[in-house]
Amino acid sequence: MRPLSLYEKMMLLALRDEKGTVAFESNHPYAIGGAILAELLLLERVRVTTPKRKKIVEAVSATPIGDPLLDECLERIVDAKRKATPQSWVARFSRIKRLKHRVAERLIERGVLRAEEGKILGIFPTKVYPEADPLPERELVEDLRRAIFTDTNEIEPSTVIAVSLAHRTDLLKMVFEKKKLKERKRRIREIVEGEVAGKAAGDAVEAAQAAVVAIMAASVATTSSS
């Protein structure tokens, strides 16, 4: 099985394993939107530049990645009549129609999730996505645990981004105890800010930081307008 994409990882963290539902308090649309932007940055399909003191996202290559969701988002950036800020793109990606279901369906195809019919409040029909194969999420959680709760300097670039996105969107609290996370607050900051050496340096840190800043700005803007 190919490695999970960043947005698939965010989806797994947001889902309750047995119920297959997403916690209402999670910010999973922004986590997924930020993961998409980070992945496009990491794959060098886009870049963030700062003309006139304002950060904008520019397309570097229109070459398809082979992932339907990433390719759709890349095409949106390539075809955009006006260049937009990272936070604007994260907000747009987070509002993609049926985003949660599209990511879940991708994970169903890979045998990680399964689909079941459910009801909200026992009345409104909905579709839920319990885990069919718990191994991918276990491996993801173990990567996050090792990064956060040990002092290793050897962290994979994708884990740096996953920690950063999950921290900003409160998905870490879905996986680990809040008290333990608070005790490792400094360590999390070091990972997010790129102070941890080794494989975590370079483009992954820049991609993570760009996505996290965009998530913060997009979520604040949404809250202010609501």
MODELLER restraints for C-alpha pairs under 7 A, 6 or more apart:
rsr = mdl.restraints
at = mdl.atoms
rsr.add(forms.Gaussian(group=physical.xy_distance, feature=features.Distance(at['CA:6:A'], at['CA:35:A']), mean=5.38, stdev=0.5))
rsr.add(forms.Gaussian(group=physical.xy_distance, feature=features.Distance(at['CA:6:A'], at['CA:39:A']), mean=6.80, stdev=0.5))
rsr.add(forms.Gaussian(group=physical.xy_distance, feature=features.Distance(at['CA:6:A'], at['CA:162:A']), mean=6.78, stdev=0.5))
rsr.add(forms.Gaussian(group=physical.xy_distance, feature=features.Distance(at['CA:7:A'], at['CA:32:A']), mean=4.83, stdev=0.5))
rsr.add(forms.Gaussian(group=physical.xy_distance, feature=features.Distance(at['CA:7:A'], at['CA:35:A']), mean=5.02, stdev=0.5))
rsr.add(forms.Gaussian(group=physical.xy_distance, feature=features.Distance(at['CA:7:A'], at['CA:36:A']), mean=6.09, stdev=0.5))
rsr.add(forms.Gaussian(group=physical.xy_distance, feature=features.Distance(at['CA:8:A'], at['CA:103:A']), mean=6.45, stdev=0.5))
rsr.add(forms.Gaussian(group=physical.xy_distance, feature=features.Distance(at['CA:10:A'], at['CA:28:A']), mean=6.95, stdev=0.5))
rsr.add(forms.Gaussian(group=physical.xy_distance, feature=features.Distance(at['CA:10:A'], at['CA:31:A']), mean=6.15, stdev=0.5))
rsr.add(forms.Gaussian(group=physical.xy_distance, feature=features.Distance(at['CA:10:A'], at['CA:32:A']), mean=6.01, stdev=0.5))
rsr.add(forms.Gaussian(group=physical.xy_distance, feature=features.Distance(at['CA:11:A'], at['CA:28:A']), mean=6.91, stdev=0.5))
rsr.add(forms.Gaussian(group=physical.xy_distance, feature=features.Distance(at['CA:12:A'], at['CA:137:A']), mean=6.43, stdev=0.5))
rsr.add(forms.Gaussian(group=physical.xy_distance, feature=features.Distance(at['CA:13:A'], at['CA:171:A']), mean=6.25, stdev=0.5))
rsr.add(forms.Gaussian(group=physical.xy_distance, feature=features.Distance(at['CA:14:A'], at['CA:22:A']), mean=5.63, stdev=0.5))
rsr.add(forms.Gaussian(group=physical.xy_distance, feature=features.Distance(at['CA:14:A'], at['CA:23:A']), mean=6.78, stdev=0.5))
rsr.add(forms.Gaussian(group=physical.xy_distance, feature=features.Distance(at['CA:14:A'], at['CA:26:A']), mean=6.74, stdev=0.5))
rsr.add(forms.Gaussian(group=physical.xy_distance, feature=features.Distance(at['CA:14:A'], at['CA:28:A']), mean=6.14, stdev=0.5))
rsr.add(forms.Gaussian(group=physical.xy_distance, feature=features.Distance(at['CA:14:A'], at['CA:171:A']), mean=6.16, stdev=0.5))
rsr.add(forms.Gaussian(group=physical.xy_distance, feature=features.Distance(at['CA:15:A'], at['CA:21:A']), mean=5.42, stdev=0.5))
rsr.add(forms.Gaussian(group=physical.xy_distance, feature=features.Distance(at['CA:15:A'], at['CA:22:A']), mean=4.68, stdev=0.5))
rsr.add(forms.Gaussian(group=physical.xy_distance, feature=features.Distance(at['CA:16:A'], at['CA:22:A']), mean=6.16, stdev=0.5))
rsr.add(forms.Gaussian(group=physical.xy_distance, feature=features.Distance(at['CA:17:A'], at['CA:130:A']), mean=5.56, stdev=0.5))
rsr.add(forms.Gaussian(group=physical.xy_distance, feature=features.Distance(at['CA:17:A'], at['CA:131:A']), mean=5.59, stdev=0.5))
rsr.add(forms.Gaussian(group=physical.xy_distance, feature=features.Distance(at['CA:18:A'], at['CA:130:A']), mean=5.20, stdev=0.5))
rsr.add(forms.Gaussian(group=physical.xy_distance, feature=features.Distance(at['CA:18:A'], at['CA:131:A']), mean=6.58, stdev=0.5))
rsr.add(forms.Gaussian(group=physical.xy_distance, feature=features.Distance(at['CA:19:A'], at['CA:130:A']), mean=5.60, stdev=0.5))
rsr.add(forms.Gaussian(group=physical.xy_distance, feature=features.Distance(at['CA:20:A'], at['CA:128:A']), mean=4.91, stdev=0.5))
rsr.add(forms.Gaussian(group=physical.xy_distance, feature=features.Distance(at['CA:20:A'], at['CA:129:A']), mean=4.00, stdev=0.5))
rsr.add(forms.Gaussian(group=physical.xy_distance, feature=features.Distance(at['CA:20:A'], at['CA:130:A']), mean=3.76, stdev=0.5))
rsr.add(forms.Gaussian(group=physical.xy_distance, feature=features.Distance(at['CA:20:A'], at['CA:131:A']), mean=6.87, stdev=0.5))
rsr.add(forms.Gaussian(group=physical.xy_distance, feature=features.Distance(at['CA:21:A'], at['CA:128:A']), mean=5.56, stdev=0.5))
rsr.add(forms.Gaussian(group=physical.xy_distance, feature=features.Distance(at['CA:21:A'], at['CA:129:A']), mean=6.50, stdev=0.5))
rsr.add(forms.Gaussian(group=physical.xy_distance, feature=features.Distance(at['CA:26:A'], at['CA:169:A']), mean=6.76, stdev=0.5))
rsr.add(forms.Gaussian(group=physical.xy_distance, feature=features.Distance(at['CA:26:A'], at['CA:170:A']), mean=6.28, stdev=0.5))
rsr.add(forms.Gaussian(group=physical.xy_distance, feature=features.Distance(at['CA:26:A'], at['CA:171:A']), mean=6.34, stdev=0.5))
rsr.add(forms.Gaussian(group=physical.xy_distance, feature=features.Distance(at['CA:27:A'], at['CA:169:A']), mean=5.16, stdev=0.5))
rsr.add(forms.Gaussian(group=physical.xy_distance, feature=features.Distance(at['CA:27:A'], at['CA:170:A']), mean=6.92, stdev=0.5))
rsr.add(forms.Gaussian(group=physical.xy_distance, feature=features.Distance(at['CA:28:A'], at['CA:169:A']), mean=6.89, stdev=0.5))
rsr.add(forms.Gaussian(group=physical.xy_distance, feature=features.Distance(at['CA:29:A'], at['CA:94:A']), mean=4.66, stdev=0.5))
rsr.add(forms.Gaussian(group=physical.xy_distance, feature=features.Distance(at['CA:30:A'], at['CA:90:A']), mean=6.67, stdev=0.5))
rsr.add(forms.Gaussian(group=physical.xy_distance, feature=features.Distance(at['CA:30:A'], at['CA:91:A']), mean=6.95, stdev=0.5))
rsr.add(forms.Gaussian(group=physical.xy_distance, feature=features.Distance(at['CA:30:A'], at['CA:94:A']), mean=5.37, stdev=0.5))
rsr.add(forms.Gaussian(group=physical.xy_distance, feature=features.Distance(at['CA:30:A'], at['CA:215:A']), mean=6.03, stdev=0.5))
rsr.add(forms.Gaussian(group=physical.xy_distance, feature=features.Distance(at['CA:31:A'], at['CA:165:A']), mean=5.89, stdev=0.5))
rsr.add(forms.Gaussian(group=physical.xy_distance, feature=features.Distance(at['CA:31:A'], at['CA:166:A']), mean=6.81, stdev=0.5))
rsr.add(forms.Gaussian(group=physical.xy_distance, feature=features.Distance(at['CA:31:A'], at['CA:169:A']), mean=5.99, stdev=0.5))
rsr.add(forms.Gaussian(group=physical.xy_distance, feature=features.Distance(at['CA:32:A'], at['CA:94:A']), mean=6.66, stdev=0.5))
rsr.add(forms.Gaussian(group=physical.xy_distance, feature=features.Distance(at['CA:33:A'], at['CA:90:A']), mean=4.78, stdev=0.5))
rsr.add(forms.Gaussian(group=physical.xy_distance, feature=features.Distance(at['CA:33:A'], at['CA:91:A']), mean=6.88, stdev=0.5))
rsr.add(forms.Gaussian(group=physical.xy_distance, feature=features.Distance(at['CA:33:A'], at['CA:93:A']), mean=4.86, stdev=0.5))
rsr.add(forms.Gaussian(group=physical.xy_distance, feature=features.Distance(at['CA:33:A'], at['CA:94:A']), mean=4.74, stdev=0.5))
rsr.add(forms.Gaussian(group=physical.xy_distance, feature=features.Distance(at['CA:34:A'], at['CA:90:A']), mean=5.48, stdev=0.5))
rsr.add(forms.Gaussian(group=physical.xy_distance, feature=features.Distance(at['CA:34:A'], at['CA:165:A']), mean=6.99, stdev=0.5))
rsr.add(forms.Gaussian(group=physical.xy_distance, feature=features.Distance(at['CA:34:A'], at['CA:211:A']), mean=4.92, stdev=0.5))
rsr.add(forms.Gaussian(group=physical.xy_distance, feature=features.Distance(at['CA:34:A'], at['CA:212:A']), mean=6.80, stdev=0.5))
rsr.add(forms.Gaussian(group=physical.xy_distance, feature=features.Distance(at['CA:34:A'], at['CA:215:A']), mean=6.18, stdev=0.5))
rsr.add(forms.Gaussian(group=physical.xy_distance, feature=features.Distance(at['CA:36:A'], at['CA:70:A']), mean=6.48, stdev=0.5))
rsr.add(forms.Gaussian(group=physical.xy_distance, feature=features.Distance(at['CA:37:A'], at['CA:90:A']), mean=6.72, stdev=0.5))
rsr.add(forms.Gaussian(group=physical.xy_distance, feature=features.Distance(at['CA:37:A'], at['CA:211:A']), mean=6.28, stdev=0.5))
rsr.add(forms.Gaussian(group=physical.xy_distance, feature=features.Distance(at['CA:38:A'], at['CA:207:A']), mean=4.92, stdev=0.5))
rsr.add(forms.Gaussian(group=physical.xy_distance, feature=features.Distance(at['CA:38:A'], at['CA:208:A']), mean=5.99, stdev=0.5))
rsr.add(forms.Gaussian(group=physical.xy_distance, feature=features.Distance(at['CA:38:A'], at['CA:211:A']), mean=5.64, stdev=0.5))
rsr.add(forms.Gaussian(group=physical.xy_distance, feature=features.Distance(at['CA:40:A'], at['CA:46:A']), mean=5.85, stdev=0.5))
rsr.add(forms.Gaussian(group=physical.xy_distance, feature=features.Distance(at['CA:41:A'], at['CA:47:A']), mean=5.77, stdev=0.5))
rsr.add(forms.Gaussian(group=physical.xy_distance, feature=features.Distance(at['CA:41:A'], at['CA:207:A']), mean=5.81, stdev=0.5))
rsr.add(forms.Gaussian(group=physical.xy_distance, feature=features.Distance(at['CA:42:A'], at['CA:203:A']), mean=6.44, stdev=0.5))
rsr.add(forms.Gaussian(group=physical.xy_distance, feature=features.Distance(at['CA:42:A'], at['CA:204:A']), mean=6.35, stdev=0.5))
rsr.add(forms.Gaussian(group=physical.xy_distance, feature=features.Distance(at['CA:42:A'], at['CA:207:A']), mean=6.23, stdev=0.5))
rsr.add(forms.Gaussian(group=physical.xy_distance, feature=features.Distance(at['CA:44:A'], at['CA:60:A']), mean=6.77, stdev=0.5))
rsr.add(forms.Gaussian(group=physical.xy_distance, feature=features.Distance(at['CA:45:A'], at['CA:59:A']), mean=6.06, stdev=0.5))
rsr.add(forms.Gaussian(group=physical.xy_distance, feature=features.Distance(at['CA:45:A'], at['CA:60:A']), mean=5.05, stdev=0.5))
rsr.add(forms.Gaussian(group=physical.xy_distance, feature=features.Distance(at['CA:45:A'], at['CA:61:A']), mean=4.82, stdev=0.5))
rsr.add(forms.Gaussian(group=physical.xy_distance, feature=features.Distance(at['CA:45:A'], at['CA:62:A']), mean=6.74, stdev=0.5))
rsr.add(forms.Gaussian(group=physical.xy_distance, feature=features.Distance(at['CA:46:A'], at['CA:57:A']), mean=6.60, stdev=0.5))
rsr.add(forms.Gaussian(group=physical.xy_distance, feature=features.Distance(at['CA:46:A'], at['CA:58:A']), mean=5.46, stdev=0.5))
rsr.add(forms.Gaussian(group=physical.xy_distance, feature=features.Distance(at['CA:46:A'], at['CA:59:A']), mean=4.31, stdev=0.5))
rsr.add(forms.Gaussian(group=physical.xy_distance, feature=features.Distance(at['CA:46:A'], at['CA:60:A']), mean=4.83, stdev=0.5))
rsr.add(forms.Gaussian(group=physical.xy_distance, feature=features.Distance(at['CA:46:A'], at['CA:61:A']), mean=6.86, stdev=0.5))
rsr.add(forms.Gaussian(group=physical.xy_distance, feature=features.Distance(at['CA:47:A'], at['CA:57:A']), mean=5.70, stdev=0.5))
rsr.add(forms.Gaussian(group=physical.xy_distance, feature=features.Distance(at['CA:47:A'], at['CA:58:A']), mean=5.40, stdev=0.5))
rsr.add(forms.Gaussian(group=physical.xy_distance, feature=features.Distance(at['CA:47:A'], at['CA:59:A']), mean=6.52, stdev=0.5))
rsr.add(forms.Gaussian(group=physical.xy_distance, feature=features.Distance(at['CA:47:A'], at['CA:60:A']), mean=6.61, stdev=0.5))
rsr.add(forms.Gaussian(group=physical.xy_distance, feature=features.Distance(at['CA:48:A'], at['CA:55:A']), mean=6.35, stdev=0.5))
rsr.add(forms.Gaussian(group=physical.xy_distance, feature=features.Distance(at['CA:48:A'], at['CA:56:A']), mean=5.56, stdev=0.5))
rsr.add(forms.Gaussian(group=physical.xy_distance, feature=features.Distance(at['CA:48:A'], at['CA:57:A']), mean=4.63, stdev=0.5))
rsr.add(forms.Gaussian(group=physical.xy_distance, feature=features.Distance(at['CA:48:A'], at['CA:58:A']), mean=6.24, stdev=0.5))
rsr.add(forms.Gaussian(group=physical.xy_distance, feature=features.Distance(at['CA:49:A'], at['CA:55:A']), mean=5.50, stdev=0.5))
rsr.add(forms.Gaussian(group=physical.xy_distance, feature=features.Distance(at['CA:49:A'], at['CA:56:A']), mean=5.53, stdev=0.5))
rsr.add(forms.Gaussian(group=physical.xy_distance, feature=features.Distance(at['CA:49:A'], at['CA:57:A']), mean=6.47, stdev=0.5))
rsr.add(forms.Gaussian(group=physical.xy_distance, feature=features.Distance(at['CA:50:A'], at['CA:56:A']), mean=6.25, stdev=0.5))
rsr.add(forms.Gaussian(group=physical.xy_distance, feature=features.Distance(at['CA:55:A'], at['CA:85:A']), mean=5.73, stdev=0.5))
rsr.add(forms.Gaussian(group=physical.xy_distance, feature=features.Distance(at['CA:56:A'], at['CA:83:A']), mean=6.33, stdev=0.5))
rsr.add(forms.Gaussian(group=physical.xy_distance, feature=features.Distance(at['CA:56:A'], at['CA:84:A']), mean=5.32, stdev=0.5))
rsr.add(forms.Gaussian(group=physical.xy_distance, feature=features.Distance(at['CA:56:A'], at['CA:85:A']), mean=4.15, stdev=0.5))
rsr.add(forms.Gaussian(group=physical.xy_distance, feature=features.Distance(at['CA:56:A'], at['CA:86:A']), mean=6.07, stdev=0.5))
rsr.add(forms.Gaussian(group=physical.xy_distance, feature=features.Distance(at['CA:57:A'], at['CA:83:A']), mean=6.48, stdev=0.5))
rsr.add(forms.Gaussian(group=physical.xy_distance, feature=features.Distance(at['CA:57:A'], at['CA:84:A']), mean=6.02, stdev=0.5))
rsr.add(forms.Gaussian(group=physical.xy_distance, feature=features.Distance(at['CA:57:A'], at['CA:85:A']), mean=5.77, stdev=0.5))
rsr.add(forms.Gaussian(group=physical.xy_distance, feature=features.Distance(at['CA:57:A'], at['CA:86:A']), mean=5.86, stdev=0.5))
rsr.add(forms.Gaussian(group=physical.xy_distance, feature=features.Distance(at['CA:58:A'], at['CA:83:A']), mean=6.76, stdev=0.5))
rsr.add(forms.Gaussian(group=physical.xy_distance, feature=features.Distance(at['CA:59:A'], at['CA:77:A']), mean=6.42, stdev=0.5))
rsr.add(forms.Gaussian(group=physical.xy_distance, feature=features.Distance(at['CA:59:A'], at['CA:78:A']), mean=5.67, stdev=0.5))
rsr.add(forms.Gaussian(group=physical.xy_distance, feature=features.Distance(at['CA:62:A'], at['CA:78:A']), mean=6.69, stdev=0.5))
rsr.add(forms.Gaussian(group=physical.xy_distance, feature=features.Distance(at['CA:64:A'], at['CA:71:A']), mean=5.68, stdev=0.5))
rsr.add(forms.Gaussian(group=physical.xy_distance, feature=features.Distance(at['CA:65:A'], at['CA:71:A']), mean=6.03, stdev=0.5))
rsr.add(forms.Gaussian(group=physical.xy_distance, feature=features.Distance(at['CA:86:A'], at['CA:214:A']), mean=5.28, stdev=0.5))
rsr.add(forms.Gaussian(group=physical.xy_distance, feature=features.Distance(at['CA:87:A'], at['CA:214:A']), mean=3.81, stdev=0.5))
rsr.add(forms.Gaussian(group=physical.xy_distance, feature=features.Distance(at['CA:87:A'], at['CA:215:A']), mean=6.11, stdev=0.5))
rsr.add(forms.Gaussian(group=physical.xy_distance, feature=features.Distance(at['CA:87:A'], at['CA:217:A']), mean=5.77, stdev=0.5))
rsr.add(forms.Gaussian(group=physical.xy_distance, feature=features.Distance(at['CA:87:A'], at['CA:218:A']), mean=5.02, stdev=0.5))
rsr.add(forms.Gaussian(group=physical.xy_distance, feature=features.Distance(at['CA:88:A'], at['CA:218:A']), mean=6.62, stdev=0.5))
rsr.add(forms.Gaussian(group=physical.xy_distance, feature=features.Distance(at['CA:90:A'], at['CA:214:A']), mean=6.39, stdev=0.5))
rsr.add(forms.Gaussian(group=physical.xy_distance, feature=features.Distance(at['CA:90:A'], at['CA:215:A']), mean=6.46, stdev=0.5))
rsr.add(forms.Gaussian(group=physical.xy_distance, feature=features.Distance(at['CA:90:A'], at['CA:218:A']), mean=6.86, stdev=0.5))
rsr.add(forms.Gaussian(group=physical.xy_distance, feature=features.Distance(at['CA:91:A'], at['CA:218:A']), mean=5.58, stdev=0.5))
rsr.add(forms.Gaussian(group=physical.xy_distance, feature=features.Distance(at['CA:104:A'], at['CA:129:A']), mean=6.95, stdev=0.5))
rsr.add(forms.Gaussian(group=physical.xy_distance, feature=features.Distance(at['CA:107:A'], at['CA:113:A']), mean=5.63, stdev=0.5))
rsr.add(forms.Gaussian(group=physical.xy_distance, feature=features.Distance(at['CA:108:A'], at['CA:114:A']), mean=5.43, stdev=0.5))
rsr.add(forms.Gaussian(group=physical.xy_distance, feature=features.Distance(at['CA:111:A'], at['CA:132:A']), mean=6.43, stdev=0.5))
rsr.add(forms.Gaussian(group=physical.xy_distance, feature=features.Distance(at['CA:111:A'], at['CA:133:A']), mean=6.55, stdev=0.5))
rsr.add(forms.Gaussian(group=physical.xy_distance, feature=features.Distance(at['CA:112:A'], at['CA:131:A']), mean=6.02, stdev=0.5))
rsr.add(forms.Gaussian(group=physical.xy_distance, feature=features.Distance(at['CA:112:A'], at['CA:132:A']), mean=5.23, stdev=0.5))
rsr.add(forms.Gaussian(group=physical.xy_distance, feature=features.Distance(at['CA:112:A'], at['CA:133:A']), mean=4.71, stdev=0.5))
rsr.add(forms.Gaussian(group=physical.xy_distance, feature=features.Distance(at['CA:113:A'], at['CA:129:A']), mean=5.89, stdev=0.5))
rsr.add(forms.Gaussian(group=physical.xy_distance, feature=features.Distance(at['CA:113:A'], at['CA:130:A']), mean=5.78, stdev=0.5))
rsr.add(forms.Gaussian(group=physical.xy_distance, feature=features.Distance(at['CA:113:A'], at['CA:131:A']), mean=4.37, stdev=0.5))
rsr.add(forms.Gaussian(group=physical.xy_distance, feature=features.Distance(at['CA:113:A'], at['CA:132:A']), mean=4.66, stdev=0.5))
rsr.add(forms.Gaussian(group=physical.xy_distance, feature=features.Distance(at['CA:113:A'], at['CA:133:A']), mean=6.62, stdev=0.5))
rsr.add(forms.Gaussian(group=physical.xy_distance, feature=features.Distance(at['CA:114:A'], at['CA:129:A']), mean=5.44, stdev=0.5))
rsr.add(forms.Gaussian(group=physical.xy_distance, feature=features.Distance(at['CA:114:A'], at['CA:130:A']), mean=5.80, stdev=0.5))
rsr.add(forms.Gaussian(group=physical.xy_distance, feature=features.Distance(at['CA:114:A'], at['CA:131:A']), mean=6.20, stdev=0.5))
rsr.add(forms.Gaussian(group=physical.xy_distance, feature=features.Distance(at['CA:114:A'], at['CA:132:A']), mean=5.59, stdev=0.5))
rsr.add(forms.Gaussian(group=physical.xy_distance, feature=features.Distance(at['CA:115:A'], at['CA:127:A']), mean=6.65, stdev=0.5))
rsr.add(forms.Gaussian(group=physical.xy_distance, feature=features.Distance(at['CA:115:A'], at['CA:128:A']), mean=5.86, stdev=0.5))
rsr.add(forms.Gaussian(group=physical.xy_distance, feature=features.Distance(at['CA:115:A'], at['CA:129:A']), mean=4.80, stdev=0.5))
rsr.add(forms.Gaussian(group=physical.xy_distance, feature=features.Distance(at['CA:115:A'], at['CA:130:A']), mean=6.87, stdev=0.5))
rsr.add(forms.Gaussian(group=physical.xy_distance, feature=features.Distance(at['CA:116:A'], at['CA:127:A']), mean=5.71, stdev=0.5))
rsr.add(forms.Gaussian(group=physical.xy_distance, feature=features.Distance(at['CA:116:A'], at['CA:128:A']), mean=5.29, stdev=0.5))
rsr.add(forms.Gaussian(group=physical.xy_distance, feature=features.Distance(at['CA:116:A'], at['CA:129:A']), mean=6.25, stdev=0.5))
rsr.add(forms.Gaussian(group=physical.xy_distance, feature=features.Distance(at['CA:117:A'], at['CA:126:A']), mean=5.98, stdev=0.5))
rsr.add(forms.Gaussian(group=physical.xy_distance, feature=features.Distance(at['CA:117:A'], at['CA:127:A']), mean=4.62, stdev=0.5))
rsr.add(forms.Gaussian(group=physical.xy_distance, feature=features.Distance(at['CA:117:A'], at['CA:128:A']), mean=6.14, stdev=0.5))
rsr.add(forms.Gaussian(group=physical.xy_distance, feature=features.Distance(at['CA:118:A'], at['CA:125:A']), mean=5.77, stdev=0.5))
rsr.add(forms.Gaussian(group=physical.xy_distance, feature=features.Distance(at['CA:118:A'], at['CA:126:A']), mean=5.09, stdev=0.5))
rsr.add(forms.Gaussian(group=physical.xy_distance, feature=features.Distance(at['CA:118:A'], at['CA:127:A']), mean=5.48, stdev=0.5))
rsr.add(forms.Gaussian(group=physical.xy_distance, feature=features.Distance(at['CA:118:A'], at['CA:128:A']), mean=6.10, stdev=0.5))
rsr.add(forms.Gaussian(group=physical.xy_distance, feature=features.Distance(at['CA:119:A'], at['CA:125:A']), mean=4.33, stdev=0.5))
rsr.add(forms.Gaussian(group=physical.xy_distance, feature=features.Distance(at['CA:119:A'], at['CA:126:A']), mean=5.33, stdev=0.5))
rsr.add(forms.Gaussian(group=physical.xy_distance, feature=features.Distance(at['CA:120:A'], at['CA:126:A']), mean=6.74, stdev=0.5))
rsr.add(forms.Gaussian(group=physical.xy_distance, feature=features.Distance(at['CA:143:A'], at['CA:159:A']), mean=6.77, stdev=0.5))
rsr.add(forms.Gaussian(group=physical.xy_distance, feature=features.Distance(at['CA:144:A'], at['CA:159:A']), mean=6.66, stdev=0.5))
rsr.add(forms.Gaussian(group=physical.xy_distance, feature=features.Distance(at['CA:144:A'], at['CA:163:A']), mean=6.52, stdev=0.5))
rsr.add(forms.Gaussian(group=physical.xy_distance, feature=features.Distance(at['CA:147:A'], at['CA:155:A']), mean=6.35, stdev=0.5))
rsr.add(forms.Gaussian(group=physical.xy_distance, feature=features.Distance(at['CA:148:A'], at['CA:184:A']), mean=6.84, stdev=0.5))
rsr.add(forms.Gaussian(group=physical.xy_distance, feature=features.Distance(at['CA:148:A'], at['CA:187:A']), mean=6.31, stdev=0.5))
rsr.add(forms.Gaussian(group=physical.xy_distance, feature=features.Distance(at['CA:148:A'], at['CA:188:A']), mean=6.17, stdev=0.5))
rsr.add(forms.Gaussian(group=physical.xy_distance, feature=features.Distance(at['CA:149:A'], at['CA:184:A']), mean=6.89, stdev=0.5))
rsr.add(forms.Gaussian(group=physical.xy_distance, feature=features.Distance(at['CA:153:A'], at['CA:196:A']), mean=5.65, stdev=0.5))
rsr.add(forms.Gaussian(group=physical.xy_distance, feature=features.Distance(at['CA:153:A'], at['CA:197:A']), mean=5.33, stdev=0.5))
rsr.add(forms.Gaussian(group=physical.xy_distance, feature=features.Distance(at['CA:153:A'], at['CA:198:A']), mean=5.52, stdev=0.5))
rsr.add(forms.Gaussian(group=physical.xy_distance, feature=features.Distance(at['CA:154:A'], at['CA:198:A']), mean=5.25, stdev=0.5))
rsr.add(forms.Gaussian(group=physical.xy_distance, feature=features.Distance(at['CA:154:A'], at['CA:199:A']), mean=5.85, stdev=0.5))
rsr.add(forms.Gaussian(group=physical.xy_distance, feature=features.Distance(at['CA:155:A'], at['CA:198:A']), mean=6.94, stdev=0.5))
rsr.add(forms.Gaussian(group=physical.xy_distance, feature=features.Distance(at['CA:155:A'], at['CA:199:A']), mean=5.80, stdev=0.5))
rsr.add(forms.Gaussian(group=physical.xy_distance, feature=features.Distance(at['CA:155:A'], at['CA:200:A']), mean=5.41, stdev=0.5))
rsr.add(forms.Gaussian(group=physical.xy_distance, feature=features.Distance(at['CA:156:A'], at['CA:199:A']), mean=5.75, stdev=0.5))
rsr.add(forms.Gaussian(group=physical.xy_distance, feature=features.Distance(at['CA:156:A'], at['CA:200:A']), mean=5.77, stdev=0.5))
rsr.add(forms.Gaussian(group=physical.xy_distance, feature=features.Distance(at['CA:157:A'], at['CA:199:A']), mean=6.28, stdev=0.5))
rsr.add(forms.Gaussian(group=physical.xy_distance, feature=features.Distance(at['CA:157:A'], at['CA:200:A']), mean=4.83, stdev=0.5))
rsr.add(forms.Gaussian(group=physical.xy_distance, feature=features.Distance(at['CA:157:A'], at['CA:204:A']), mean=5.19, stdev=0.5))
rsr.add(forms.Gaussian(group=physical.xy_distance, feature=features.Distance(at['CA:160:A'], at['CA:191:A']), mean=6.36, stdev=0.5))
rsr.add(forms.Gaussian(group=physical.xy_distance, feature=features.Distance(at['CA:160:A'], at['CA:192:A']), mean=6.93, stdev=0.5))
rsr.add(forms.Gaussian(group=physical.xy_distance, feature=features.Distance(at['CA:160:A'], at['CA:200:A']), mean=6.24, stdev=0.5))
rsr.add(forms.Gaussian(group=physical.xy_distance, feature=features.Distance(at['CA:160:A'], at['CA:204:A']), mean=6.94, stdev=0.5))
rsr.add(forms.Gaussian(group=physical.xy_distance, feature=features.Distance(at['CA:160:A'], at['CA:205:A']), mean=6.82, stdev=0.5))
rsr.add(forms.Gaussian(group=physical.xy_distance, feature=features.Distance(at['CA:161:A'], at['CA:204:A']), mean=6.58, stdev=0.5))
rsr.add(forms.Gaussian(group=physical.xy_distance, feature=features.Distance(at['CA:161:A'], at['CA:205:A']), mean=6.95, stdev=0.5))
rsr.add(forms.Gaussian(group=physical.xy_distance, feature=features.Distance(at['CA:161:A'], at['CA:208:A']), mean=4.76, stdev=0.5))
rsr.add(forms.Gaussian(group=physical.xy_distance, feature=features.Distance(at['CA:164:A'], at['CA:192:A']), mean=5.22, stdev=0.5))
rsr.add(forms.Gaussian(group=physical.xy_distance, feature=features.Distance(at['CA:164:A'], at['CA:208:A']), mean=6.22, stdev=0.5))
rsr.add(forms.Gaussian(group=physical.xy_distance, feature=features.Distance(at['CA:164:A'], at['CA:212:A']), mean=6.75, stdev=0.5))
rsr.add(forms.Gaussian(group=physical.xy_distance, feature=features.Distance(at['CA:165:A'], at['CA:212:A']), mean=6.09, stdev=0.5))
rsr.add(forms.Gaussian(group=physical.xy_distance, feature=features.Distance(at['CA:166:A'], at['CA:172:A']), mean=5.29, stdev=0.5))
rsr.add(forms.Gaussian(group=physical.xy_distance, feature=features.Distance(at['CA:168:A'], at['CA:212:A']), mean=6.61, stdev=0.5))
rsr.add(forms.Gaussian(group=physical.xy_distance, feature=features.Distance(at['CA:190:A'], at['CA:196:A']), mean=6.01, stdev=0.5))
rsr.add(forms.Gaussian(group=physical.xy_distance, feature=features.Distance(at['CA:192:A'], at['CA:209:A']), mean=6.96, stdev=0.5))
rsr.add(forms.Gaussian(group=physical.xy_distance, feature=features.Distance(at['CA:194:A'], at['CA:201:A']), mean=6.33, stdev=0.5))
rsr.add(forms.Gaussian(group=physical.xy_distance, feature=features.Distance(at['CA:194:A'], at['CA:205:A']), mean=5.58, stdev=0.5))
